[in-house]
Each structure stands twice: as structure tokens, then as C-alpha cells.
Amino acid sequence: MNPVHGIRANWPQFVLHLAQVFFVGATVGMTRTVLPVLAETDFGLAAHSFLALSTFVIVFGLVKSLLNLVAGGLSDRWGRKRVLVFGWLAAIPIPFLILFGQSWGWIILATVFLGINQGLAWSMALNSKLDLTRAEQRGLVNGLNEFAGYVGVALAGVLAAFLAHWIGARMGLFWFSLAVISVALTLGLWVVRETRPWALAHLSQAPEAAKKSKPRTLRDVFWQASVKHPGLLALNQAGLVEKFTDSIVWLFFPIFFLAHGMSLAAAGSL
């Protein structure tokens, strides 16, 4: 097989990987509206404990960041598809932990699996699209990737809120997350293809100097991005601020809206 790069040449697989990012976004989006409310109604956390309420966001961020860090190396050893599928297998306990959770600790554990899912599945869906496409299309690929993921976040927030309003918070999250995970895992197992051959084709087309250069260590990459290169440092700082504000919105807005008389469905829409 001689891999051909480009969005048009690989559009069926490209769309499938966009769908994978959409589903990852949906698993996160369903928690944004309903979990903070569940913390207050079922576990009584919002009224007296900021730290306990914020633990699910903190744990999610820590787990996701660690998995983002190692996902690329794992995919080079095991293949993109295997890491993607493992990310969805890790998501299977989430619906059941939410439905049967007896304490806030069960929800925190579900958030651990949510972080594993996003850290692996989102990263692999993006890497696979970059494998399939040409170098000059990478900016477009990243834009489409973020668009698909955050459309999933937005729609899932609304749909999960409506389901929670109709059948209860736990049952709504259970059925919604079970459906999303089942569809995404089925596609990952039976329809998505391994894209590492396309990545190796990129490498074979690289200049000879690039082929002979030694791979950079994690320490070298961290030094370049965090200290030595001002442009990358500025981008990292901007990303940190963006994620911080996003976490604040995730944590407090649903409770704020509900405290001011807004319905759960309306809060989810916002």
C-alpha cells in the first residue's frame, strides 16, 4: 500500500476521526451542566465545600494532562487505533459509576476515567487526521478538530440537561453517556483504520537532515517550549489562561444559573 496524503484523498477516514473528536467532546459536555448540579442535589457539596466541589475538575485536568503527555509515545509503539480504542474502553465504567455512585468519591473516579478517555481518544483522533493529511493542511485540520470537539461539548450539554430534566440527572447521564461511548467504541473497533503507515510516509518524504536528526527528549521539548522559545512560552501561557477560565465556567456557571431560578435545560443551553 502506498499511502496518499490529503483530506480529499482520505475523506471517509478523516470524517470518522472528526466524529471521534465529536464523541469525546460529548462525553465531556454532558458533565458540564449536570455534574455540578448533581454535586449539590445528591451530595450536598455546593453549599459548604468549594474544594470538594472542585475536585472533579481538578482530577479531570490532572489525568487528562498526563495522558496527553504520553499518548504520542504510546501511539508510536502500539499504533493510533489501539490507543484510540483503549481510550474508549476506559470510558465504559463512567455511566455505571454515575448511576450507582453512593458518594462523591464515585463521581471523582468516573472523572478519572473521563480524563483517560479524553487524553487518549482526543489525542489519537487528532494525530490520525494529521497523519492522513498534507503538511500545508495542518492548520485547517486543527481548526476542524477543535470545531468538531466543541460542537460535541455544546450539543451534549444541552441534550444532557434536557434528559436530566425529563428522567433525572443520574438516569439522563447514564443513558446519554452509554449511547455515546457505545457508538464511538463500535466505530473505533470496526471502521476506523490504523494511520501509522501515513505517518511513516510523511517521515520518508522528510529532508535527509531531518531523518538523521536525533529525536528530542521530553526534557528538551519542555525546555524549548517553556523557557528558551518566547513565542512558544507565550502560547503556553495563553493556553493556561484559556483552560483556567474554561474550568471556572464549567464549575460555577450551572450552579449560578440554577440559583437564580433558571431551569436545568435553559442552563445547559447557555
N, C-alpha and C positions, 0 to 999 in steps of 0.2 A: 504494500500500500504506500502510495506517495501522497502524504497529506498536503492539501491545498489550503492556504490561509485566506481569510476574508469572511466578513459577515454574510455576504450573499452566498458564497460557496458552501457555507456551513449553517445556513439559517435554521434548519429544523433543530439541530442540537443547540444552537445559540438561543433560540426561543425557549427550549426546555430548561436551560440554565437560568434564563431570566425568570422563568416560572419557579425554579427552585429558590431564588432570592426572594421572590414574592411570598412564597410559603414561609420562609424563615422570618420575614418581616411580619407575617400574620401571626406567628406564634408569639412574637414579642408584643405586637399591637394589642392582642387580646388581653394581656395583663395590664396594660397602661391605665385603662379605665376601671377595670373590675377589681383587681387585686388590692389597691389602696382602700376601696370601699369594703371589700371582704375583711381587711385587717380591722376595720372599725366595727362592722356589724357582727362578725363572727368571733373575733378575738379581742375586741375592745382596746386596740392599741393606740389609735389616733388621738384619743382623748388625753392620754397621760404619758406616752413614751415616744419621743421623736426618734431615739436611737433604735428602738425595736421596730418601729415602722419603716425606718430607712434601711434596715438590714437587707431586705430582698433586693434593693437597687445596688447596694454596695457589693453584695455577694455576686450578683449577676455581672457587674463590671469587672471584678477581680478574676472570676473564672473565664469570662469571655476574653479578657486581655491576655491571659496566659495561653489559652488555646489559639488565639490569633498568632501569638509568638511562635508556636511550634508547628502550626498547621502546614506551613510551606515545606518544612523539612520532612514531615511525615508523608506529605503527598509525593515528594521526590523518591521516597523509599517504597511506599505502598501503592502509589497511584492516586490520582484525583478522585476517581469514582469510589474507591474503598473508603477514603476519608469522608467523602460526602455521605455515603450510606451509613457509616458509623455515627456521624453527626445526627442522622435521623433516628437510628436505633437508640441513641442516648436520650432522645426526646420521648420515647414511649412511656416512661413512668410518669411524665408530667400530668396528664389528665387524671390518673388514678390518685396521685398524691394530693391534688387539689380537691378531688371529690371526697376522699376518705380521711383527709387530714384532721387530726384531733387537736393539734396545737399549731402555733405559728412556725415551729421548727419544721413541720412537714412542708409548709409553703416555701421556707428557705431551701429545703432540699430540692423541691421542684424547680426553684430558681437556679440551683447549681446545674441541673440537667438542661435548663433553658440556656444557660451560658455556654455549656458544652456544645449544644446544638448550634447556636449562632456562631460561636468561634470556629467550628469546623465546617458546617454546611455553607454558611455565607461566604467564607474564605474560598472554599473549593469551587463554588459556583462562579465566583469572580475569576479565580485563576484559570478555570476551564475556558471561560469566554476569552480571556487574554491569550490562551494557547491557540484557540481557533482562529483568531483574527490577525490582521496585519499590524505592524508596528505603528503605522500612522493612524490607526483606528482606536488606539488605546484610550485616548481622551473620551471619545464617543462611547466606548464600552463602559468606562467608569461612570459616565453620566447616566446611561441606560440602566446600569446596575443599581445605582442609588435611587433612581426613579422607581424601578420595579419594587425594590425593597420597601421604600417608604409609602408607596401606594398600598402595599400589603399591610403595613403598620396602620395606616389611616383607616382603610376599609375594615380591618379586623377590629379596631377599637369601636367603630360604630356597630358592627354586627354583633360583637360580643356583648356590648351594652344592651342592645335590643333583646338578645337571648336571655341575659341576666334579668331583664325586666319581666320577661314572659314566664320563664321557668325557674328562676332563681340563679344567684351568682355562681354557685358551685356547679349546678347541672348545665348552665349555659357554657361555662368554661370547659367543662368535661366534653360535651358533645362537639363543640366547635374545635377544640384542640385535637380531639381524636380524629375528626374528619380531615383536618389539615395535615396532620402527621401521617395518616394512612395514605392519602393521595401522594404526598411528597415522597414517602418511602417507596411506594409502588413504582413511581416514575424513576426514582434513583436506581432501583434494583433492575428493572426490566427494560427501560427505554433509554436512559442516559448512557452515553458511551465514554470510555476512557479517553482522555485528551492528551495524555503524556506524549504519544507519538508526534502530535503537533508541536509540543514544547521542544522536543528533541530536534524537530525540523527547523525551528527558529534558531537553535544553537548551531546547527550545521551551516546555516546561512550567515552566521556572525563573522566579522573580520577575524583573521588569523590571530591578531594580537589579543582579541577578547577571548578566543578559545584557549590561548596559552596562559592567560592570567589566572592566578590562584583565587579560589572562592574566598570572599571575605568572611571573617569570623563574626559572630554576634557582637562581640566586644567592639570590633572595628566599625560595624554598621552603627551601633549605638553612639560611638564617639563622633562619627561623621554627622549623624542626624541631630544629636543633642548638644554638641559643643562646637565642632570645627566649622560646620557649614551654617552660616547665619540664616540663609534662606530656608533651609530645612528646619532649623530651630524655630523660626517664626511660624512656619506651617504647623509644627507640632504644638506650639503654644496656642495657636488659633483653634486647632482641633480639640485641645484640652478644654478650652473655654466653652466651645460649642457643646461638647459632651456633658460638661458640668451643668450648663443651663438646661439641656435636654433632660437630664436626670431630675432637676428641680421641678420642671414641668410635669414629668412622669409621676413624681411623688406627691405633689401638693395640689395641683390643679383639680383633679377629680374630687378630692375631699372639699376643697374650697367651693367648687360649684354646687355640690350637694348640700353643703352647709347653708348656702344662700337660696335654697328652695328649688334648685334645678333638678329635673329628673335624670336618672342614670343614662337613659337613651340620649337626652339632649347633651349631657356632659360628654358622652362618648363622641358625639358628632363634633363638638368643639375640640 
